[in-house]
Amino acid sequence: MNDSSQYTPPKVWTWDAANGGEWDSINRPIAGPTHDKTLPTGKHPIQVYSLATPNGVKVTAMLEELLELGLEGAEYDAYPIRIGDGDQFGSGFVEVNPNSKIPAIMDHSISPPTRVFESGAILLYLAEKFGALLPADAANRAECLSWLFWQIGSAPYLGGGFGHFYKYADEKFEYSINRYTMEVKRQLDVLDRHLSISQYMCRDEYTIADIAIWPWYGALVLENVYDAAEFLDVNSYTHLVRWANEIALRTAIQRGRIVNRTWGTLEEQLHERHDASDFERRTQDKLEDSKQLSS
Ligand SMILES: N[C@@H](CCC(=O)N[C@@H](CS)C(=O)NCC(=O)O)C(=O)O
C-alpha cells in the first residue's frame, strides 16, 4: 500500500492493486455476477436471502415482529448469503439484488413474484403489505419515515467509514479515524437527544424506524461493535442506552438477530430459518448436547 502522505492520484484510476483490509477479497469496481448459482426456494410466501449483519437483522427482526403480531402471511424461509465467500455475486442473487448486497427478499405471495432489495425498502414494503409497524396518520408516518431514511443515510459513515478505518483497515490513519469518529459521535448525540424526549424513534410507537436503527446504533452501544465502546464512550449516551436495552428484550429482536448468523457462539447461530420451531429445536439440540457432555 502507498504511504498516504506521498500518494498522488493518477489521471485515471485503475484496478491493479488490492486496497488491503479485512474485506479486501470481496471488493471490486464492477457489478454483475461472477458465477452461476441458483438460489434455493422454500415453502413460505417470503424468501429471505441475507446474513445477520446489522442490515440483514433489520429484515429478519421485522418478519419476526410481524409474526409476533399474529400475521401468518409473514412466514418466511431465510437462507444465508455468505458475503465473505462471494455468494452475493452468484447469478441467482444478482437477479434478486443487482447491487450484490444483502439483504434481499422475494415475495411469492403476489403475481408475478416480486423482488425487494435495500433494507429500508424491504422494511417499508413489509410494513405497507401487512399494515403494521408504520403509523397511519400523516404526521407520525412522516416522523417514522424521516428516521428510517436517516438510518439508511447515516449508517455508511458508521460502518463503511468509522468501522472500516478504526477496525478493519490494515493501517490506522489518524485523519480518517478522526473524520469518521467526529461524525459517528455526532450521530450518537442526535439519537441520544431525540430519545431523551421520546420513548421510541417515532414518539411512543415502536415502528420500522426502531427496527432499522437498533441493529446499528443499539448494537453499537450495547455490544462493543468494532471493539469501539470505550473509544466512543458509548455509555455517555444514556437515553440511547436506555432505548437500546429496552428493544434488546423483545422476542422478535432476539430471534431476528440470530437468523442467518454464521459466526459467534453456537447458540447465537441459526444458519437457515424455515419455521418458528427452528428456534425451539435449536434450544432443544443445545440441551441434548449439554446432557451428553455432562454424562
Ligand atoms: N444500503 C444497503 C446496504 C447493504 C449492505 O451494505 N450490505 C452488506 C452487508 S451489511 C453487503 O452485502 N456487503 C457485501 C459486499 O459489499 O460485497 C441496505 O441497507 O440494504
The ligand as an ORCA input file, in Angstrom:
! r2SCAN-3c Opt
* xyz 0 1
  N     -27.910      0.133      1.692
  C     -27.893     -1.307      1.757
  C     -26.581     -1.745      2.325
  C     -26.420     -3.242      2.279
  C     -25.003     -3.680      2.602
  O     -24.074     -2.865      2.670
  N     -24.821     -4.999      2.808
  C     -23.516     -5.538      3.079
  C     -23.534     -6.358      4.366
  S     -24.072     -5.396      5.737
  C     -23.100     -6.477      1.961
  O     -23.895     -7.240      1.468
  N     -21.835     -6.435      1.558
  C     -21.299     -7.300      0.558
  C     -20.489     -6.558     -0.467
  O     -20.332     -5.341     -0.330
  O     -19.991     -7.214     -1.391
  C     -29.069     -1.788      2.605
  O     -29.430     -1.075      3.552
  O     -29.629     -2.856      2.312
*
